[in-house]
Amino acid sequence: MEKIEKLQNQKLTIALHIIFWSVIGLSYILVFWLVFDSGQLILRALVNLSFLAFIFYFNAYILVDKLLERKRYFLFGISAISLVIVFVPIRAFSNLIFPTPSVELQSTQVEKAFYLVAFASNLGIVLFSSFYQVLINRLQAERKAEAVAARQNEAQLQFLRAQINPHFLFNTLNNIYSLAVVRSDKTANMVLKLSNLLRYVVYDGKGEPVPLNKELEQIGQFIELFQMRSEHPLNIDFEKKAIPADAYIEPMILIPLVENCFKHCDFDSNEAAFVKISASAEGDIFKFSTLNSKNDSDQQKDKVGGVGLANIQHRLELQYPGQWKLTTNNQDTIFEVEVFLPIIAKNKIHEKDQNPAG
């Protein structure tokens, strides 16, 4: 894809240069149509365009790129002035070898006019080519910087996803191990649900945006897995409201929030422990919240670090730069997280991929 885009840009650049020189040549012909013999006018235009093109590209690709862009300003200035002056007599002589103008002018006046026109056009083309090449170099530098930033962001995103997926897997396997030790009848069903979740993590969790309903469906699977580790039903409420069918979201961005919610909930020590999870959409904004009871005196869960909100915030900034909001409410016995994200419409996914900076 990148090679095709580069080739298209090269073709566009060549086309623009052809148009530019065609306009210059046509302007020359129109200006001097009544001055020079029509039979020689096109040949004169081609000769002058050849010299101007040489000055343009020599200044742009040699003097600007090799001297000006490397901050060798004095040498560039001397070289550019020399380029202008050297081609003045060359161009003047090339015009004088053609028949003289049909208007009545002395030969010295004609020669002087050719020198003045040659100097003015040489200077103009050097200034224009300098401005052009500096502008092109800046645009190319910006594109390279954007490409590097995009690759760095993608590398960071993959790193953060790699942190999430093993953590998710290890926690679930620990739950299955606990059931297997006591030879629970739930073990086989739990392995099946884990298989479905792993398929989502491996194939969908590292790719393009997925349907929001699919992400929420995986949260439901995860809740069922978590419920299975307990002999008694846990107080977990999962509410979904007004979720558009064509809404998409960055994969595996919500499950870590639910995972952290379960990790820090005091189910093991509090009979009244609870978790409330809510997902809703209003307009083009998606809201996801988790609320769980907690016991700050139980620090055992924090000894093995989890994904953490910092990881999630970093991913949100990479995927939704400047468009997301995450708030927390940490009280004595409860902890609440609210996330607000823009809903990605199905027809906007391709546009999002083409503009990863947001």
C-alpha positions as CSV (number, residue, x, y, z in Angstrom):
1,M,0.0,0.0,0.0
2,E,2.8,2.4,0.9
3,K,4.7,1.6,-2.4
4,I,1.5,2.3,-4.4
5,E,1.0,5.6,-2.6
6,K,4.6,6.5,-3.2
7,L,4.3,5.7,-6.9
8,Q,1.1,7.7,-7.2
9,N,2.8,10.7,-5.6
10,Q,5.7,10.4,-8.0
11,K,3.3,10.4,-11.0
12,L,1.5,13.4,-9.6
13,T,4.8,15.3,-9.1
14,I,5.9,14.6,-12.7
15,A,2.5,15.7,-14.0
16,L,2.6,18.9,-12.1
17,H,6.1,19.7,-13.4
18,I,5.0,19.1,-16.9
19,I,2.1,21.4,-16.5
20,F,4.3,24.0,-14.9
21,W,6.8,24.1,-17.8
22,S,4.0,24.0,-20.3
23,V,2.5,27.1,-18.7
24,I,5.8,28.8,-18.7
25,G,6.4,27.9,-22.4
26,L,2.9,29.0,-23.5
27,S,3.3,32.3,-21.6
28,Y,6.6,32.9,-23.4
29,I,5.0,32.3,-26.7
30,L,2.0,34.6,-26.0
31,V,4.2,37.4,-24.7
32,F,6.6,37.4,-27.7
33,W,4.1,36.4,-30.4
34,L,4.2,39.9,-32.0
35,V,7.9,40.5,-31.4
36,F,9.6,37.5,-32.9
37,D,9.1,35.7,-36.1
38,S,6.5,33.0,-35.6
39,G,8.6,30.4,-37.4
40,Q,11.4,30.7,-34.8
41,L,9.3,31.4,-31.7
42,I,8.7,27.8,-30.6
43,L,12.4,27.0,-31.0
44,R,13.3,30.1,-29.0
45,A,10.9,29.0,-26.3
46,L,12.4,25.4,-26.2
47,V,15.9,26.8,-25.9
48,N,15.1,29.2,-23.1
49,L,13.0,26.6,-21.3
50,S,15.9,24.1,-21.4
51,F,18.2,26.6,-19.7
52,L,15.6,27.6,-17.2
53,A,14.8,24.0,-16.4
54,F,18.5,23.2,-15.8
55,I,18.8,26.2,-13.5
56,F,15.7,25.2,-11.6
57,Y,16.6,21.6,-11.0
58,F,20.4,22.2,-10.4
59,N,19.5,24.8,-7.8
60,A,16.8,22.7,-6.2
61,Y,18.5,19.3,-6.1
62,I,22.1,20.4,-5.7
63,L,22.4,23.8,-4.2
64,V,19.3,23.7,-1.9
65,D,19.5,20.1,-0.9
66,K,23.3,19.9,-0.5
67,L,24.0,23.4,0.8
68,L,21.0,25.3,2.0
69,E,19.4,22.4,3.9
70,R,22.7,21.7,5.5
71,K,22.9,25.3,6.8
72,R,25.8,26.2,4.6
73,Y,24.2,29.5,3.9
74,F,27.1,31.6,2.6
75,L,28.2,28.9,0.1
76,F,24.7,28.5,-1.0
77,G,24.3,32.3,-1.6
78,I,27.5,32.5,-3.6
79,S,26.6,29.4,-5.6
80,A,23.1,30.6,-6.4
81,I,24.3,34.1,-7.5
82,S,27.0,32.5,-9.6
83,L,24.4,30.2,-11.2
84,V,22.3,33.3,-12.1
85,I,25.2,35.3,-13.6
86,V,26.9,32.4,-15.5
87,F,23.7,31.7,-17.5
88,V,23.0,35.3,-18.3
89,P,25.5,35.6,-21.3
90,I,24.8,32.0,-22.3
91,R,21.1,32.7,-22.7
92,A,21.6,36.1,-24.2
93,F,23.9,34.6,-26.8
94,S,21.5,31.8,-27.6
95,N,18.8,34.3,-28.3
96,L,21.1,36.6,-30.4
97,I,21.9,33.8,-32.8
98,F,18.3,33.8,-33.9
99,P,17.1,36.5,-36.4
100,T,16.6,39.9,-34.8
101,P,13.1,41.1,-33.7
102,S,10.9,42.5,-36.4
103,V,10.6,45.8,-34.5
104,E,13.0,48.6,-35.3
105,L,15.6,48.6,-32.5
106,Q,19.4,49.1,-32.5
107,S,21.5,45.9,-32.1
108,T,22.9,47.2,-28.8
109,Q,19.4,47.8,-27.4
110,V,18.4,44.3,-28.4
111,E,21.5,42.8,-26.8
112,K,20.9,44.8,-23.6
113,A,17.3,43.7,-23.5
114,F,18.3,40.0,-23.8
115,Y,20.8,40.4,-21.0
116,L,18.2,42.1,-18.7
117,V,15.5,39.5,-19.5
118,A,18.0,36.6,-19.0
119,F,19.1,38.0,-15.6
120,A,15.6,38.7,-14.4
121,S,14.3,35.3,-15.4
122,N,17.3,33.5,-14.1
123,L,17.0,35.2,-10.7
124,G,13.3,34.6,-10.6
125,I,13.6,30.9,-11.4
126,V,16.4,30.5,-8.7
127,L,14.2,32.1,-6.1
128,F,11.2,30.1,-7.0
129,S,13.0,26.8,-7.2
130,S,14.6,27.5,-3.7
131,F,11.2,28.2,-2.2
132,Y,9.7,25.2,-4.0
133,Q,12.4,22.7,-2.8
134,V,12.4,24.0,0.8
135,L,8.7,23.6,0.9
136,I,8.8,20.1,-0.6
137,N,11.5,19.1,1.8
138,R,9.5,20.4,4.8
139,L,6.4,18.5,3.6
140,Q,8.4,15.3,3.1
141,A,10.0,15.7,6.6
142,E,6.5,16.1,8.1
143,R,5.3,13.0,6.3
144,K,8.3,11.0,7.5
145,A,7.8,12.2,11.0
146,E,4.1,11.3,10.9
147,A,5.0,7.8,9.5
148,V,7.5,7.3,12.2
149,A,5.1,8.4,14.9
150,A,2.4,6.1,13.5
151,R,4.8,3.2,13.5
152,Q,5.9,4.0,17.1
153,N,2.2,4.3,18.2
154,E,1.4,1.0,16.6
155,A,4.4,-0.6,18.3
156,Q,3.4,0.9,21.6
157,L,-0.2,-0.3,21.0
158,Q,1.0,-3.9,20.3
159,F,3.1,-3.8,23.4
160,L,0.2,-2.7,25.6
161,R,-2.0,-5.4,24.0
162,A,0.6,-8.0,24.7
163,Q,0.5,-7.0,28.3
164,I,-3.2,-7.3,28.5
165,N,-3.7,-10.7,26.8
166,P,-1.3,-12.8,29.0
167,H,-2.7,-11.2,32.1
168,F,-6.2,-12.0,31.0
169,L,-5.2,-15.6,30.2
170,F,-3.4,-16.3,33.4
171,N,-6.2,-15.1,35.6
172,T,-8.7,-17.2,33.8
173,L,-6.5,-20.3,33.9
174,N,-6.1,-19.8,37.6
175,N,-9.9,-20.0,37.9
176,I,-10.0,-23.2,35.9
177,Y,-7.2,-24.7,37.9
178,S,-9.1,-24.0,41.1
179,L,-12.1,-25.9,39.7
180,A,-10.0,-28.7,38.4
181,V,-8.4,-29.2,41.8
182,V,-11.8,-29.8,43.4
183,R,-12.9,-31.8,40.3
184,S,-15.8,-29.5,39.7
185,D,-18.4,-30.3,37.0
186,K,-18.0,-26.7,35.9
187,T,-14.5,-27.3,34.6
188,A,-15.3,-28.5,31.1
189,N,-17.9,-25.8,30.5
190,M,-15.3,-23.2,31.7
191,V,-12.7,-24.5,29.4
192,L,-15.1,-24.2,26.5
193,K,-15.9,-20.6,27.4
194,L,-12.3,-19.8,27.8
195,S,-11.7,-21.2,24.3
196,N,-14.3,-18.8,22.8
197,L,-12.7,-15.9,24.7
198,L,-9.2,-16.8,23.5
199,R,-10.4,-17.0,20.0
200,Y,-11.6,-13.4,20.4
201,V,-8.4,-12.3,22.1
202,V,-6.0,-13.9,19.5
203,Y,-7.9,-13.1,16.3
204,D,-10.0,-10.1,17.0
205,G,-8.2,-8.5,19.9
206,K,-5.2,-7.5,17.8
207,G,-6.9,-6.3,14.7
208,E,-9.2,-3.5,13.4
209,P,-12.1,-2.1,15.4
210,V,-14.7,-4.7,16.2
211,P,-18.5,-4.4,16.6
212,L,-19.3,-2.8,20.0
213,N,-21.9,-5.5,20.6
214,K,-19.2,-8.2,20.0
215,E,-16.9,-6.6,22.6
216,L,-19.8,-6.5,25.1
217,E,-20.7,-10.1,24.3
218,Q,-17.1,-11.1,25.3
219,I,-17.6,-9.2,28.6
220,G,-20.6,-11.3,29.2
221,Q,-18.6,-14.4,28.6
222,F,-15.9,-13.2,30.9
223,I,-18.5,-12.5,33.6
224,E,-19.8,-16.0,33.2
225,L,-16.3,-17.4,33.6
226,F,-15.8,-15.4,36.7
227,Q,-19.1,-16.5,38.2
228,M,-18.2,-20.2,37.6
229,R,-15.3,-20.0,40.1
230,S,-17.7,-19.4,43.0
231,E,-20.0,-22.0,44.5
232,H,-22.7,-19.3,45.2
233,P,-23.9,-16.7,42.7
234,L,-22.0,-13.4,42.9
235,N,-23.7,-10.0,42.9
236,I,-22.7,-8.9,39.4
237,D,-25.0,-6.8,37.4
238,F,-24.3,-6.1,33.7
239,E,-26.6,-3.6,32.0
240,K,-26.6,-2.7,28.3
241,K,-28.7,0.1,26.9
242,A,-29.3,1.5,23.4
243,I,-26.2,0.1,21.8
244,P,-26.3,0.8,18.0
245,A,-25.8,-2.3,15.8
246,D,-23.3,-0.5,13.5
247,A,-21.1,0.9,16.3
248,Y,-17.5,-0.2,16.4
249,I,-14.8,0.0,19.1
250,E,-11.1,-0.7,19.6
251,P,-10.9,-4.4,20.6
252,M,-10.0,-5.5,24.1
253,I,-10.3,-2.0,25.5
254,L,-13.2,-2.7,27.9
255,I,-12.5,-6.2,29.2
256,P,-9.4,-5.0,31.1
257,L,-11.6,-2.5,33.0
258,V,-13.9,-5.4,34.0
259,E,-10.9,-7.5,34.9
260,N,-9.5,-4.9,37.2
261,C,-13.0,-4.4,38.7
262,F,-13.2,-8.1,39.6
263,K,-9.6,-8.1,40.8
264,H,-10.1,-5.4,43.3
265,C,-13.6,-6.3,44.4
266,D,-13.9,-7.9,47.9
267,F,-15.9,-10.9,47.0
268,D,-13.7,-13.2,49.1
269,S,-14.2,-11.2,52.3
270,N,-17.5,-9.4,52.1
271,E,-20.9,-11.1,51.7
272,A,-22.4,-7.9,50.5
273,A,-19.7,-7.4,47.8
274,F,-21.0,-6.3,44.4
275,V,-20.0,-5.3,40.9
276,K,-22.1,-3.1,38.6
277,I,-21.2,-2.7,35.0
278,S,-23.1,-0.4,32.6
279,A,-22.8,0.2,28.9
280,S,-24.8,2.8,27.1
281,A,-24.8,5.0,24.0
282,E,-26.1,8.5,23.5
283,G,-25.7,10.1,20.1
284,D,-22.1,9.4,18.9
285,I,-20.8,8.9,22.5
286,F,-20.4,5.6,24.2
287,K,-20.3,5.4,28.0
288,F,-18.9,2.4,29.9
289,S,-18.8,2.3,33.7
290,T,-17.8,-0.1,36.4
291,L,-18.6,0.1,40.1
292,N,-17.3,-2.3,42.7
293,S,-17.1,-2.7,46.4
294,K,-13.6,-2.9,47.9
295,N,-11.6,-3.4,51.1
296,D,-8.5,-1.2,51.2
297,S,-7.1,-3.2,54.1
298,D,-6.7,-6.3,51.8
299,Q,-3.5,-5.5,50.0
300,Q,-2.9,-9.1,48.8
301,K,-4.4,-8.5,45.4
302,D,-2.0,-5.6,44.7
303,K,1.2,-7.7,45.2
304,V,1.0,-9.1,41.7
305,G,0.6,-6.1,39.3
306,G,-2.2,-6.2,36.8
307,V,-2.7,-4.2,33.7
308,G,-3.7,-1.1,35.5
309,L,-5.5,2.0,34.4
310,A,-2.3,3.6,33.2
311,N,-2.1,1.0,30.5
312,I,-5.7,1.5,29.5
313,Q,-5.3,5.3,29.4
314,H,-2.3,5.0,27.2
315,R,-4.2,2.8,24.7
316,L,-7.1,5.2,24.7
317,E,-4.8,8.1,23.9
318,L,-3.2,6.1,21.0
319,Q,-6.5,5.0,19.6
320,Y,-8.7,8.1,20.4
321,P,-6.3,11.0,20.7
322,G,-8.1,13.9,22.4
323,Q,-11.5,12.2,22.1
324,W,-11.7,10.1,25.2
325,K,-12.4,10.7,28.9
326,L,-11.7,8.4,31.9
327,T,-12.7,9.4,35.4
328,T,-12.4,7.5,38.7
329,N,-14.2,7.8,42.0
330,N,-12.2,6.2,44.8
331,Q,-14.0,6.1,48.1
332,D,-13.6,4.1,51.3
333,T,-15.7,1.1,50.3
334,I,-16.3,1.6,46.5
335,F,-14.3,2.3,43.4
336,E,-15.9,3.6,40.2
337,V,-14.5,4.1,36.7
338,E,-16.3,5.8,33.8
339,V,-15.1,5.9,30.3
340,F,-16.4,8.0,27.5
341,L,-15.5,7.2,23.9
342,P,-16.5,8.3,20.4
343,I,-18.5,5.6,18.6
344,I,-16.9,4.5,15.4
345,A,-19.5,4.0,12.6
346,K,-18.9,1.1,10.3
347,N,-18.4,3.3,7.3
348,K,-15.7,5.3,9.1
349,I,-13.4,2.4,9.9
350,H,-11.4,2.7,6.6
351,E,-11.0,6.5,7.1
352,K,-9.7,5.9,10.7
353,D,-7.1,3.4,9.4
354,Q,-5.9,6.0,6.8
355,N,-5.5,8.6,9.5
356,P,-4.1,6.9,12.7
357,A,-3.2,10.3,14.2
358,G,-6.8,10.9,14.7
